[in-house]
Amino acid sequence: MIIGLTGGIGSGKTAVSDLFQDLGITIVDADLASRVVVEKGREELNKISDHFGQDILTTEGELDRAKLREIIFNSEEEKLWLESLLHPAIAAQIKMELDSSKSLYTILVSPLLLETEQKNFCTKVLVVDVPVEMQIQRTSERDNVSEEQIKSIIASQIDRDSRLEQADEVILNDGSIQDLKNKVKKLHIKFLSS
């Protein structure tokens, strides 16, 4: 069984996935997979530098993520080009990692689970949910970015109601870490008996 774990920025996806990992569950992280496919020497990175020019690379020949983010935030066309290149490669990387999992069930963590084909890998969807004000507060404390930038990221993600509508399970992460641990343990037992 594969559980897709998602939630908006600052919802606590990492805290939840870390707790599942502590319980011996394999975690496949879509963000990490998306980094693997653009590592130095990978075909996808070569195509990105051919398309955007050598300026998109650092002096070490690695992807300059900040420059790329700026380009795709300002151009829908470039964003679509990049997604058409990377989404199949990321999906293949995720599938390989899911297939090699040995735990009783596997968690696929993905901020864009419901916006992409990644949801098709999953048996169930688990949404980590928090009120928007809490998302903004946590993200600004964690990433030291402006409220305006956080609101723009929230706006670019699937809206909270749509995310909750697609959830099989929801963890409301608005309490203490102990509260979160208890919720994860309860779900872990439920998943084991599914």
C-alpha positions as CSV (number, residue, x, y, z in Angstrom):
1,M,0.0,0.0,0.0
2,I,1.3,3.5,-0.9
3,I,0.0,6.5,1.0
4,G,0.4,9.8,-0.7
5,L,1.2,12.5,1.9
6,T,0.6,16.1,0.9
7,G,-0.3,19.5,2.3
8,G,0.3,23.1,1.6
9,I,3.6,24.9,2.4
10,G,4.3,25.1,6.1
11,S,1.7,22.4,7.0
12,G,4.2,20.0,8.5
13,K,4.6,17.3,5.8
14,T,8.2,16.8,6.8
15,A,7.4,16.5,10.6
16,V,4.7,13.9,9.7
17,S,6.9,11.9,7.3
18,D,9.7,11.9,9.9
19,L,7.4,10.4,12.5
20,F,6.3,7.7,10.0
21,Q,10.0,7.0,9.3
22,D,10.6,6.7,13.0
23,L,8.0,3.9,13.0
24,G,10.0,2.0,10.3
25,I,8.1,3.1,7.2
26,T,9.9,3.9,4.0
27,I,9.5,7.5,2.8
28,V,9.8,8.4,-0.8
29,D,10.2,12.1,-1.2
30,A,9.1,13.7,-4.5
31,D,11.2,16.8,-3.8
32,L,14.3,14.7,-3.4
33,A,13.4,12.7,-6.6
34,S,13.1,16.1,-8.4
35,R,16.6,17.0,-7.3
36,V,18.0,13.6,-8.4
37,V,16.8,14.0,-12.0
38,V,18.7,17.3,-12.4
39,E,22.0,16.3,-10.8
40,K,25.2,17.0,-12.7
41,G,25.7,14.6,-15.6
42,R,21.9,13.8,-16.0
43,E,20.3,14.2,-19.4
44,E,17.6,16.4,-18.0
45,L,20.2,18.9,-16.7
46,N,21.9,19.0,-20.1
47,K,18.5,19.8,-21.7
48,I,17.8,22.5,-19.2
49,S,21.1,24.2,-19.9
50,D,20.7,23.8,-23.7
51,H,17.3,25.5,-23.4
52,F,18.0,28.3,-20.9
53,G,21.8,28.7,-21.5
54,Q,24.9,28.1,-19.4
55,D,23.9,30.9,-17.0
56,I,21.4,28.5,-15.5
57,L,24.3,26.5,-14.1
58,T,26.5,27.3,-11.1
59,T,30.3,27.6,-11.5
60,E,30.4,23.9,-10.3
61,G,28.1,22.9,-13.2
62,E,25.1,22.3,-11.1
63,L,21.6,23.7,-11.5
64,D,21.1,27.2,-10.1
65,R,17.7,26.6,-8.6
66,A,17.1,30.3,-7.7
67,K,17.7,31.5,-11.2
68,L,15.4,28.7,-12.6
69,R,12.7,29.5,-10.1
70,E,12.8,33.1,-11.1
71,I,12.5,32.3,-14.8
72,I,9.5,29.9,-14.4
73,F,7.7,32.1,-11.9
74,N,7.7,34.9,-14.6
75,S,6.9,32.7,-17.6
76,E,4.0,30.3,-17.8
77,E,5.4,29.0,-21.2
78,E,8.8,28.2,-19.7
79,K,7.2,26.6,-16.6
80,L,5.2,24.3,-18.9
81,W,8.3,23.5,-21.0
82,L,10.2,22.6,-17.8
83,E,7.3,20.5,-16.4
84,S,7.0,18.5,-19.6
85,L,10.7,17.7,-19.4
86,L,10.9,16.9,-15.7
87,H,7.5,15.3,-14.7
88,P,8.1,12.0,-16.6
89,A,11.7,11.8,-15.2
90,I,10.5,12.5,-11.7
91,A,7.7,10.0,-12.0
92,A,10.2,7.3,-13.2
93,Q,12.5,8.1,-10.2
94,I,9.6,7.9,-7.8
95,K,8.4,4.6,-9.2
96,M,11.9,3.1,-8.9
97,E,12.1,4.2,-5.3
98,L,8.5,3.0,-4.5
99,D,9.2,-0.4,-6.1
100,S,12.3,-0.9,-3.9
101,S,10.5,-0.2,-0.7
102,K,10.5,-3.0,1.9
103,S,8.3,-1.6,4.6
104,L,4.7,-2.8,5.2
105,Y,3.4,0.3,3.5
106,T,5.2,3.2,1.9
107,I,4.7,7.0,2.2
108,L,5.1,9.1,-0.9
109,V,5.6,12.7,0.2
110,S,4.8,15.3,-2.4
111,P,3.7,18.9,-2.1
112,L,2.2,18.6,-5.7
113,L,0.7,15.1,-5.2
114,L,-2.8,16.2,-6.2
115,E,-1.7,18.6,-9.0
116,T,0.3,15.9,-10.8
117,E,0.1,12.3,-12.0
118,Q,1.9,11.3,-8.8
119,K,-1.5,10.6,-7.1
120,N,-1.9,7.7,-9.5
121,F,0.9,5.8,-7.5
122,C,-1.1,6.0,-4.3
123,T,-3.7,3.8,-2.7
124,K,-4.8,6.5,-0.3
125,V,-4.2,10.2,0.1
126,L,-3.2,11.7,3.5
127,V,-3.4,15.5,3.8
128,V,-1.6,17.4,6.5
129,D,-3.8,20.4,7.1
130,V,-3.3,23.7,9.0
131,P,-5.1,27.0,8.9
132,V,-3.6,29.5,6.3
133,E,-2.5,31.9,9.1
134,M,-0.4,29.1,10.6
135,Q,1.1,28.2,7.2
136,I,2.2,31.8,6.7
137,Q,3.7,32.0,10.3
138,R,5.5,28.7,10.1
139,T,6.9,29.3,6.6
140,S,8.1,32.8,7.4
141,E,9.9,31.5,10.6
142,R,11.4,28.5,8.8
143,D,12.4,30.1,5.5
144,N,12.8,33.8,6.4
145,V,10.8,34.9,3.4
146,S,8.2,37.7,3.1
147,E,4.5,37.1,3.8
148,E,3.8,38.2,0.2
149,Q,6.1,35.5,-1.2
150,I,4.4,32.9,1.0
151,K,0.9,34.0,-0.1
152,S,2.0,33.7,-3.7
153,I,3.3,30.1,-3.1
154,I,0.0,29.2,-1.3
155,A,-1.9,30.7,-4.3
156,S,0.1,28.6,-6.8
157,Q,-0.8,25.4,-4.9
158,I,-4.1,23.6,-5.0
159,D,-6.5,25.3,-2.7
160,R,-7.2,24.0,0.8
161,D,-10.8,22.9,0.2
162,S,-9.9,21.0,-3.0
163,R,-7.0,19.3,-1.2
164,L,-9.3,18.2,1.7
165,E,-12.0,17.0,-0.7
166,Q,-9.4,14.5,-2.2
167,A,-8.2,13.3,1.2
168,D,-8.8,9.8,2.5
169,E,-7.2,10.8,5.8
170,V,-6.5,14.2,7.3
171,I,-4.1,15.2,10.1
172,L,-4.9,18.6,11.5
173,N,-1.5,19.8,12.5
174,D,-2.4,22.8,14.7
175,G,-1.2,21.4,18.1
176,S,1.9,20.3,19.9
177,I,4.5,17.8,18.5
178,Q,3.1,15.2,21.0
179,D,-0.3,15.7,19.6
180,L,1.1,15.1,16.1
181,K,2.9,12.0,17.3
182,N,-0.3,10.6,18.7
183,K,-2.2,11.3,15.4
184,V,0.6,9.6,13.4
185,K,0.7,6.5,15.6
186,K,-3.1,6.1,15.4
187,L,-2.9,6.3,11.5
188,H,0.1,3.9,11.5
189,I,-2.0,1.3,13.3
190,K,-4.9,1.9,10.9
191,F,-2.7,1.6,7.8
192,L,-1.1,-1.7,9.2
193,S,-4.5,-3.2,9.5
194,S,-5.7,-2.1,6.1
